[in-house]
Amino acid sequence: MAKVELLIPFILRWEGGFVDDPDDRGGATNKGITIATYRFYRRQRGYATTTVADLKNISDAEWADVLKSLYWDKWQADKIVNQSIANILVDWVWASGSYGIKLPQKMLGVTADGIVGNQTLAAVNSYTPPCELFEKIRQERISFVNRIVAARPANRKFRRGWLNRINDLKFEE
């Protein structure tokens, strides 16, 4: 079964430090975590307020917990048999929110409700060969990037990096 610890180095390699690019709809971001996501995460843990300064100072342990609790667990990726498939799926939801679940569900022919359950996991784990599923997901992610850039030209400046990131994900048995 897949392990989040094996995805962490990939995510960190592609996420820089703190940025607040006016063209990025996510706003203030640190290591790929937006201020809105961090506020949501901390509210769940009883914090009344979370500032941009808090986000700038996020610890490695807290960062890893955000990845696991809000992204990895959303895909129930511990139940995905192939690590490469888990990586490309979780990285998609990390980068694109619920589209990273709904679009793969649609591609797999299961209910595209954005909730990963037994039906979605069975479709992922029974798809053979898994390298073919990986490539289909990769191609759909590329198409998705091209659609969002076409819909919002300000995203054009991010396109090359997004595509390089997708293409950096490799399939391994």
N, CA and C of each residue as an Amber inpcrd file, in Angstrom:
protein
   519
   0.8290000  -1.1910000   0.0000000   0.0000000   0.0000000   0.0000000
   0.8760000   1.2580000   0.0000000   0.3080000   2.3220000  -0.5050000
   1.0420000   3.5800000  -0.6380000   1.2930000   4.2260000   0.7270000
   2.3590000   5.0100000   0.7900000   2.7480000   5.6810000   2.0280000
   2.9890000   7.1670000   1.7550000   2.3970000   8.0150000   2.5690000
   2.5360000   9.4610000   2.4040000   3.9950000   9.8980000   2.5000000
   4.7750000   9.2090000   3.3150000   6.1870000   9.5800000   3.4900000
   6.9620000   9.5220000   2.1730000   6.4940000   8.6930000   1.2460000
   7.1700000   8.5820000  -0.0470000   6.7750000   9.7070000  -1.0020000
   5.6610000  10.3670000  -0.7450000   5.2330000  11.5000000  -1.5660000
   5.8310000  12.8210000  -1.0760000   6.0750000  12.9360000   0.1990000
   6.5280000  14.2030000   0.7910000   7.7260000  14.8170000   0.0570000
   8.7880000  14.0640000  -0.2460000   9.9280000  14.6990000  -0.9290000
   9.5600000  15.2910000  -2.2900000   8.6560000  14.6410000  -3.0100000
   8.2290000  15.1690000  -4.3070000   7.5200000  16.5080000  -4.1260000
   6.5620000  16.5550000  -3.2170000   5.8030000  17.7960000  -2.9980000
   6.7570000  18.9180000  -2.5780000   7.6380000  18.6350000  -1.6390000
   8.5620000  19.6700000  -1.1610000   9.5040000  20.1500000  -2.2640000
   9.9070000  19.2430000  -3.1490000  10.7980000  19.6270000  -4.2480000
  10.1330000  20.6660000  -5.1540000   8.8070000  20.5590000  -5.3170000
   8.0930000  21.4480000  -6.2300000   7.4930000  22.6670000  -5.5520000
   7.4630000  22.6830000  -4.2550000   6.8980000  23.8290000  -3.5390000
   8.0240000  24.6420000  -2.9320000   8.0360000  25.9150000  -3.1890000
   9.0640000  26.7810000  -2.6290000   8.6870000  27.2090000  -1.2270000
   9.2320000  28.3140000  -0.8320000   8.9030000  28.8820000   0.4640000
   7.6840000  29.7770000   0.3580000   7.7100000  30.8480000   1.0870000
   6.5700000  31.7560000   1.1340000   6.5040000  32.6060000  -0.1290000
   5.3000000  32.7030000  -0.7090000   5.0350000  33.5960000  -1.8450000
   3.6370000  34.1880000  -1.6780000   3.4690000  35.3580000  -2.2540000
   2.1470000  35.9890000  -2.2920000   2.0240000  36.6880000  -3.6440000
   1.8390000  35.8810000  -4.6760000   1.7650000  36.3640000  -6.0560000
   0.3500000  36.8660000  -6.3280000   0.1870000  38.1170000  -6.7550000
  -1.1590000  38.6440000  -7.0030000  -1.9190000  37.8970000  -8.1020000
  -1.2000000  37.1960000  -8.9800000  -1.8660000  36.4240000 -10.0290000
  -2.2880000  35.0330000  -9.5650000  -1.8540000  34.6330000  -8.3830000
  -2.2110000  33.3190000  -7.8440000  -3.4490000  33.4840000  -6.9720000
  -4.5350000  32.8650000  -7.4010000  -5.7990000  32.9870000  -6.6580000
  -5.7170000  32.4450000  -5.2380000  -4.7000000  31.6350000  -4.9540000
  -4.5450000  31.0870000  -3.6150000  -4.0780000  32.1030000  -2.5930000
  -3.5730000  33.2360000  -3.0630000  -3.0800000  34.2550000  -2.1430000
  -1.7880000  33.8190000  -1.4810000  -1.5750000  34.2800000  -0.2600000
  -0.3630000  33.9380000   0.4840000  -0.2560000  32.4190000   0.5930000
   0.9340000  31.9070000   0.2750000   1.1630000  30.4630000   0.2250000
   2.5530000  30.1690000   0.7760000   2.6670000  29.1070000   1.5510000
   3.9780000  28.6560000   2.0200000   4.0790000  27.1540000   1.8200000
   5.1160000  26.7330000   1.1030000   5.3410000  25.3180000   0.7940000
   4.1000000  24.7010000   0.1620000   3.3730000  25.4970000  -0.6160000
   2.1980000  25.0050000  -1.3240000   0.8960000  25.0840000  -0.5550000
   0.9390000  25.4910000   0.6950000  -0.2740000  25.5920000   1.5080000
  -0.7650000  27.0360000   1.4790000  -1.9970000  27.2240000   1.0190000
  -2.5660000  28.5720000   0.9590000  -3.0190000  29.0130000   2.3440000
  -3.1500000  30.3120000   2.5000000  -3.6140000  30.8490000   3.7780000
  -5.0170000  30.3300000   4.1030000  -5.8830000  30.1960000   3.1040000
  -7.2420000  29.6890000   3.3620000  -7.1990000  28.2440000   3.8530000
  -6.3630000  27.4290000   3.2290000  -6.2350000  26.0300000   3.6550000
  -5.6820000  25.9490000   5.0690000  -4.6730000  26.7570000   5.3480000
  -4.0550000  26.7300000   6.6720000  -5.0340000  27.1960000   7.7420000
  -5.8240000  28.2050000   7.4400000  -6.8440000  28.6580000   8.4030000
  -7.8670000  27.5610000   8.6620000  -8.3060000  26.8830000   7.6040000
  -9.2530000  25.7760000   7.7540000  -8.6510000  24.6850000   8.6420000
  -7.4330000  24.2920000   8.3380000  -6.7360000  23.2510000   9.0990000
  -6.6400000  23.6360000  10.5750000  -6.2270000  24.8590000  10.8540000
  -6.0420000  25.2800000  12.2440000  -7.3660000  25.4870000  12.9800000
  -8.4010000  25.9240000  12.2700000  -9.7350000  26.0160000  12.8970000
 -10.1840000  24.6370000  13.3630000  -9.9160000  23.6130000  12.5510000
 -10.2800000  22.2450000  12.9380000  -9.5630000  21.8100000  14.2150000
  -8.4530000  22.4460000  14.5210000  -7.6570000  22.0980000  15.6840000
  -7.8230000  23.0940000  16.8290000  -8.8290000  23.9720000  16.7190000
  -9.1800000  24.8450000  17.8300000  -8.5270000  26.2120000  17.8720000
  -7.7780000  26.5730000  16.8530000  -7.1720000  27.9090000  16.8230000
  -8.2120000  28.9220000  16.3760000  -8.3420000  30.0140000  17.1100000
  -9.3390000  31.0360000  16.7750000  -8.9090000  31.8470000  15.5590000
  -7.6320000  32.1810000  15.5030000  -7.1430000  32.9830000  14.3790000
  -5.8470000  32.3810000  13.8470000  -5.6280000  32.5980000  12.5730000
  -4.3830000  32.1930000  11.9280000  -3.9770000  33.3300000  11.0080000
  -2.7700000  33.7990000  11.1770000  -2.2890000  34.9400000  10.4040000
  -1.3320000  34.4880000   9.3040000  -1.0300000  35.4130000   8.4130000
  -0.0250000  35.1500000   7.3880000   1.3200000  34.8650000   8.0590000
   1.6090000  35.5300000   9.1630000   2.8520000  35.2650000   9.9040000
   2.8870000  33.8220000  10.4020000   1.7380000  33.3040000  10.8550000
   1.6750000  31.8960000  11.2700000   2.0140000  30.9880000  10.0940000
   1.4420000  31.2950000   8.9390000   1.7110000  30.4950000   7.7360000
   3.1940000  30.5470000   7.3760000   3.7930000  31.7110000   7.4670000
   5.2240000  31.8450000   7.1560000   6.0740000  30.9630000   8.0640000
   5.6010000  30.7360000   9.2870000   6.3700000  29.9870000  10.2860000
   5.8980000  28.5480000  10.4720000   5.1380000  28.0110000   9.5420000
   4.6460000  26.6430000   9.6750000   5.8230000  25.6720000   9.8590000
   5.6850000  24.7750000  10.8060000   6.7490000  23.7910000  11.0450000
   6.6590000  22.6800000  10.0060000   7.7470000  21.9560000   9.8430000
   7.7480000  20.8240000   8.9130000   6.7280000  19.7670000   9.3350000
   6.6190000  19.5440000  10.6350000   5.6750000  18.5380000  11.1300000
   4.2340000  18.9570000  10.8510000   3.9330000  20.2270000  11.0780000
   2.5710000  20.6970000  10.8190000   2.2850000  20.6800000   9.3170000
   3.2650000  21.0680000   8.5010000   3.1120000  21.0140000   7.0450000
   2.7660000  19.5880000   6.6080000   3.5150000  18.6070000   7.1200000
   3.2790000  17.2100000   6.7540000   1.8950000  16.7520000   7.2100000
   1.4460000  17.2390000   8.3520000   0.1140000  16.8740000   8.8290000
  -0.9770000  17.4810000   7.9530000  -0.7720000  18.7030000   7.4550000
  -1.7290000  19.2990000   6.5120000  -1.8070000  18.4250000   5.2650000
  -0.6600000  18.0550000   4.7180000  -0.6420000  17.1920000   3.5300000
  -1.3990000  15.8930000   3.7930000  -1.0910000  15.2460000   4.8990000
  -1.7180000  13.9490000   5.1980000  -3.2080000  14.0990000   5.4770000
  -3.5700000  15.0050000   6.3590000  -4.9660000  15.0680000   6.8130000
  -5.9160000  15.6730000   5.7850000  -5.4620000  16.6450000   5.0100000
  -6.3720000  17.3270000   4.0870000  -6.2760000  16.8400000   2.6420000
  -5.2230000  16.1320000   2.2980000  -5.0420000  15.7270000   0.9000000
  -4.8790000  14.2140000   0.7670000  -3.8860000  13.6600000   1.4120000
  -3.6430000  12.2130000   1.3450000  -4.8680000  11.4440000   1.8460000
  -5.3590000  11.8090000   2.9960000  -6.5010000  11.0970000   3.5750000
  -7.7830000  11.3190000   2.7720000  -7.9000000  12.4550000   2.1050000
  -9.0740000  12.7100000   1.2650000  -9.1600000  11.6650000   0.1480000
  -8.0070000  11.2270000  -0.3480000  -7.9520000  10.1670000  -1.3620000
  -7.9190000   8.7820000  -0.7160000  -7.9010000   8.6960000   0.6050000
  -7.7110000   7.4170000   1.2910000  -6.5330000   6.6860000   0.6530000
  -5.4830000   7.4410000   0.4130000  -4.3580000   6.9290000  -0.3690000
  -3.6150000   5.7890000   0.3140000  -3.7680000   5.6420000   1.6320000
  -3.1790000   4.4820000   2.3090000  -3.7620000   3.1780000   1.7770000
  -4.9190000   3.2560000   1.1180000  -5.5890000   2.0640000   0.5810000
  -5.3330000   1.8790000  -0.9160000  -4.5200000   2.7400000  -1.5080000
  -4.1770000   2.5960000  -2.9200000  -2.9580000   1.6890000  -3.0170000
  -3.0660000   0.6850000  -3.8690000  -2.0330000  -0.3480000  -3.9580000
  -0.7270000   0.1910000  -4.5370000  -0.8010000   1.0000000  -5.5780000
   0.4010000   1.4540000  -6.2760000   0.8050000   2.8560000  -5.8120000
   2.0410000   3.0030000  -5.3710000   2.5400000   4.2910000  -4.8750000
   2.4880000   5.3720000  -5.9480000   2.8530000   5.0420000  -7.1800000
   2.8620000   6.0480000  -8.2510000   1.4640000   6.5760000  -8.5270000
   0.4750000   5.6880000  -8.4940000  -0.9190000   6.1070000  -8.7010000
  -1.3490000   7.0120000  -7.5460000  -1.0300000   6.6190000  -6.3210000
  -1.3660000   7.4540000  -5.1610000  -0.7070000   8.8260000  -5.2890000
   0.5520000   8.8430000  -5.6930000   1.2730000  10.1150000  -5.8050000
   0.6190000  11.0540000  -6.8070000   0.3000000  10.5560000  -7.9950000
  -0.2450000  11.4430000  -9.0270000  -1.6530000  11.9180000  -8.6600000
  -2.4220000  11.0760000  -7.9760000  -3.7670000  11.4730000  -7.5590000
  -3.7260000  12.4930000  -6.4200000  -2.9250000  12.2360000  -5.4130000
  -2.8570000  13.1590000  -4.2760000  -2.2190000  14.4820000  -4.7050000
  -1.2120000  14.4180000  -5.5570000  -0.6150000  15.6580000  -6.0470000
  -1.6430000  16.4840000  -6.8160000  -2.5540000  15.8240000  -7.5190000
  -3.5810000  16.5580000  -8.2620000  -4.5440000  17.2630000  -7.3070000
  -5.0120000  16.5710000  -6.2820000  -5.9300000  17.2220000  -5.3410000
  -5.1850000  18.3180000  -4.5670000  -3.9070000  18.1210000  -4.3040000
  -3.0740000  19.1550000  -3.6750000  -3.0430000  20.4040000  -4.5470000
  -2.8770000  20.2080000  -5.8540000  -2.7270000  21.3300000  -6.7820000
  -4.0590000  21.9480000  -7.2090000  -5.1330000  21.1430000  -7.2120000
  -6.3750000  21.5970000  -7.8570000  -7.6330000  21.3640000  -7.0500000
  -7.5100000  21.0190000  -5.7920000  -8.6980000  20.8240000  -4.9730000
  -9.5590000  19.6680000  -5.4510000 -10.8650000  19.8180000  -5.3280000
 -11.7840000  18.7050000  -5.6060000 -11.7310000  18.2170000  -7.0470000
 -11.2510000  19.0470000  -7.9710000 -11.0830000  18.5610000  -9.3470000
 -10.1530000  17.3570000  -9.3810000  -9.1930000  17.3100000  -8.4630000
  -8.2480000  16.2110000  -8.3850000  -8.8610000  14.9140000  -7.8970000
 -10.1300000  14.9460000  -7.5340000 -10.8780000  13.7230000  -7.2210000
 -11.9720000  13.5170000  -8.2620000 -12.7440000  14.5570000  -8.5330000
 -13.8970000  14.4160000  -9.4380000 -13.4980000  14.0280000 -10.8630000
 -12.4470000  14.6240000 -11.3960000 -12.0550000  14.2880000 -12.7700000
 -11.5250000  12.8600000 -12.8790000 -10.6820000  12.3860000 -11.9530000
 -10.3130000  10.9680000 -12.0100000 -11.5170000  10.0350000 -11.8280000
 -12.4570000  10.4000000 -10.9590000 -13.6560000   9.5690000 -10.8000000
 -14.4140000   9.4700000 -12.1170000 -14.5880000  10.5930000 -12.7760000
 -15.2840000  10.5990000 -14.0670000 -14.5470000   9.7140000 -15.0680000
 -13.2320000   9.8460000 -15.1190000 -12.4060000   9.0550000 -16.0200000
 -12.5400000   7.5520000 -15.7280000 -12.7000000   7.2010000 -14.4600000
 -12.8220000   5.8020000 -14.0440000 -14.2430000   5.2600000 -14.1890000
 -15.1960000   6.1240000 -14.5060000 -16.5700000   5.6760000 -14.6910000
 -17.3210000   5.4280000 -13.4000000 -16.8850000   6.0840000 -12.3140000
 -17.6100000   5.9750000 -11.0450000 -18.2740000   7.3240000 -10.7680000
 -19.1270000   7.3650000  -9.7740000 -19.8190000   8.6030000  -9.4300000
 -18.8030000   9.7020000  -9.1180000 -18.8800000  10.7930000  -9.8570000
 -17.9320000  11.9070000  -9.6980000 -18.4600000  12.8830000  -8.6550000
 -18.4280000  12.4470000  -7.3920000 -18.9700000  13.2500000  -6.2960000
 -17.8880000  13.9100000  -5.4420000 -16.6310000  13.6480000  -5.7700000
 -15.5450000  14.2390000  -5.0000000 -15.2890000  13.5660000  -3.6690000
 -15.9590000  12.4320000  -3.4390000 -15.7780000  11.6750000  -2.1980000
 -15.2050000  10.3160000  -2.5630000 -14.0360000  10.0090000  -2.0310000
 -13.4020000   8.7290000  -2.3220000 -13.9400000   7.6880000  -1.3530000
 -14.6060000   6.6990000  -1.9120000 -15.1360000   5.5930000  -1.1270000
 -14.7110000   4.2770000  -1.7420000 -15.3900000   3.2140000  -1.3430000
 -15.0220000   1.8770000  -1.8050000 -15.0920000   1.7350000  -3.3200000
 -16.0970000   2.3490000  -3.9420000 -16.2580000   2.2480000  -5.3920000
 -15.0640000   2.8900000  -6.1160000 -14.6820000   4.0650000  -5.6930000
 -13.5470000   4.7530000  -6.3180000 -12.2590000   3.9820000  -6.0800000
 -12.0320000   3.5430000  -4.8530000 -10.8100000   2.7920000  -4.5490000
 -10.7470000   1.4860000  -5.3280000 -11.8720000   0.7970000  -5.4560000
 -11.8920000  -0.4520000  -6.2280000 -11.5530000  -0.1830000  -7.6880000
 -12.0840000   0.9020000  -8.2360000 -11.7960000   1.2450000  -9.6340000
 -10.3140000   1.5700000  -9.8170000  -9.7270000   2.2820000  -8.8770000
  -8.3000000   2.6190000  -8.9550000  -7.4510000   1.3600000  -8.8350000
  -7.7210000   0.5490000  -7.8180000  -6.8640000  -0.6000000  -7.5270000
  -7.0340000  -1.7670000  -8.4890000  -8.1660000  -1.8310000  -9.1800000
  -8.3820000  -2.9550000 -10.1000000  -8.0300000  -2.6110000 -11.5430000
  -7.6890000  -1.3670000 -11.8060000  -7.3740000  -0.9440000 -13.1720000
  -6.0600000  -1.6030000 -13.6030000  -6.1050000  -2.3090000 -14.7340000
  -4.8890000  -2.9550000 -15.2150000  -4.6390000  -2.6150000 -16.6760000
  -3.3970000  -2.4410000 -17.0210000  -2.2550000  -2.3510000 -16.1130000
  -2.2060000  -0.9740000 -15.4490000  -1.6740000  -0.8950000 -14.2440000
  -1.6490000   0.3810000 -13.5340000  -0.8510000   1.4640000 -14.2690000
   0.1340000   1.0650000 -15.0560000   0.9020000   2.0760000 -15.8000000
   0.0080000   2.7990000 -16.8050000  -1.0020000   2.1050000 -17.3180000
  -1.9550000   2.7260000 -18.2420000  -2.8410000   3.7400000 -17.5050000
  -3.2800000   3.3850000 -16.3200000  -4.0700000   4.3190000 -15.5140000
  -3.2420000   5.5650000 -15.1920000  -2.0010000   5.3600000 -14.8030000
  -1.1190000   6.4830000 -14.4960000  -1.0310000   7.4330000 -15.6860000
  -0.8310000   6.8780000 -16.8750000  -0.6990000   7.7100000 -18.0740000
  -2.0050000   8.4330000 -18.3950000  -3.1450000   7.7740000 -18.2080000
  -4.4390000   8.4360000 -18.4360000  -4.6290000   9.6040000 -17.4740000
  -4.2700000   9.3970000 -16.2260000  -4.3810000  10.4690000 -15.2320000
  -3.4500000  11.6170000 -15.6160000  -2.2310000  11.2840000 -15.9940000
  -1.2620000  12.3140000 -16.3860000  -1.7880000  13.1420000 -17.5550000
  -2.3280000  12.4710000 -18.5640000  -2.8620000  13.1760000 -19.7290000
  -4.0620000  14.0510000 -19.3540000  -4.9180000  13.5480000 -18.4790000
  -6.0800000  14.3370000 -18.0520000  -5.6380000  15.5620000 -17.2530000
  -4.5980000  15.4040000 -16.4500000  -4.0730000  16.5670000 -15.7080000
  -3.5290000  17.6190000 -16.6620000  -2.8270000  17.1910000 -17.6880000
  -2.2920000  18.1310000 -18.6830000  -3.4400000  18.8520000 -19.3800000
  -4.4660000  18.1170000 -19.7650000  -5.6430000  18.7350000 -20.3980000
  -6.3030000  19.7300000 -19.4520000  -6.3990000  19.3680000 -18.1840000
  -6.9920000  20.2500000 -17.1800000  -6.1990000  21.5560000 -17.0770000
  -4.8850000  21.4570000 -17.0120000  -4.0430000  22.6570000 -16.9510000
  -4.2940000  23.5370000 -18.1680000  -4.3400000  22.9300000 -19.3360000
  -4.5640000  23.7120000 -20.5540000  -5.9290000  24.3930000 -20.5430000
  -6.9380000  23.7260000 -19.9940000  -8.2710000  24.3330000 -19.9090000
  -8.2870000  25.5220000 -18.9500000  -7.6340000  25.3930000 -17.8070000
  -7.6800000  26.5120000 -16.8570000  -6.8400000  27.6920000 -17.3470000
  -5.7890000  27.4160000 -18.0900000  -5.0050000  28.5160000 -18.6670000
  -5.8160000  29.2190000 -19.7510000  -6.5390000  28.4470000 -20.5600000
  -7.3850000  29.0500000 -21.6010000  -8.5000000  29.8880000 -20.9770000
  -9.0410000  29.4270000 -19.8540000 -10.1430000  30.1370000 -19.2030000
  -9.6710000  31.3840000 -18.4500000  -8.4240000  31.3800000 -18.0130000
  -7.8870000  32.5180000 -17.2470000  -6.4530000  32.7750000 -17.7070000
  -6.2750000  33.6270000 -18.6960000  -4.9440000  33.8710000 -19.2640000
  -3.8690000  34.2780000 -18.2520000  -4.2440000  34.8540000 -17.1140000
  -3.2420000  35.2010000 -16.0920000  -2.5060000  33.9600000 -15.5910000
  -3.1260000  32.7820000 -15.7570000  -2.4840000  31.5370000 -15.3320000
  -1.3830000  31.0860000 -16.2870000  -1.2820000  31.7240000 -17.4430000
  -0.2900000  31.3080000 -18.4390000   1.1220000  31.2990000 -17.8440000
   1.4070000  32.2380000 -16.9680000   2.7570000  32.3150000 -16.4000000
   3.0880000  31.1190000 -15.5040000   2.0650000  30.3970000 -15.0480000
   2.2790000  29.2230000 -14.2000000   2.3100000  27.9180000 -15.0020000
   1.8510000  27.9620000 -16.2550000   1.6350000  26.7470000 -17.0510000
   2.8870000  25.8700000 -17.1510000   4.0010000  26.4410000 -17.5280000
   5.2170000  25.6380000 -17.7090000   5.5850000  24.8950000 -16.4210000
   5.5470000  25.5890000 -15.2930000   5.8590000  24.9480000 -14.0180000
   4.8770000  23.8410000 -13.6780000   3.5840000  24.0930000 -13.9150000
   2.5760000  23.0580000 -13.6470000   2.8310000  21.8220000 -14.4990000
   3.1120000  22.0350000 -15.7820000   3.3590000  20.8940000 -16.6760000
   4.6570000  20.1770000 -16.3140000   5.6900000  20.9240000 -15.9700000
   6.9450000  20.2820000 -15.5490000   6.7220000  19.4220000 -14.3140000
   5.9200000  19.9170000 -13.3950000   5.6240000  19.1580000 -12.1770000
   4.8950000  17.8610000 -12.5160000   3.8640000  17.9550000 -13.3390000
   3.1110000  16.7590000 -13.7370000   4.0410000  15.7580000 -14.4120000
   4.8760000  16.2410000 -15.3060000   5.7680000  15.3500000 -16.0460000
   6.9160000  14.8160000 -15.2040000   7.1460000  15.4030000 -14.0420000
   8.1690000  14.8990000 -13.1250000   7.6750000  13.6810000 -12.3430000
   6.3790000  13.4820000 -12.3050000   5.8250000  12.2850000 -11.6580000
   6.0800000  11.0930000 -12.5780000   6.6900000  10.0550000 -12.0570000
   7.0550000   8.8800000 -12.8550000   6.3420000   7.6460000 -12.3250000
   6.0230000   6.7420000 -13.2500000   5.3900000   5.4900000 -12.8450000
   6.4530000   4.4690000 -12.4650000   6.2300000   3.8160000 -11.3420000
   7.0530000   2.6870000 -10.9050000   6.1130000   1.6010000 -10.4240000
   6.4630000   0.3550000 -10.7280000   5.6290000  -0.7820000 -10.2890000
   5.6030000  -0.8730000  -8.7840000
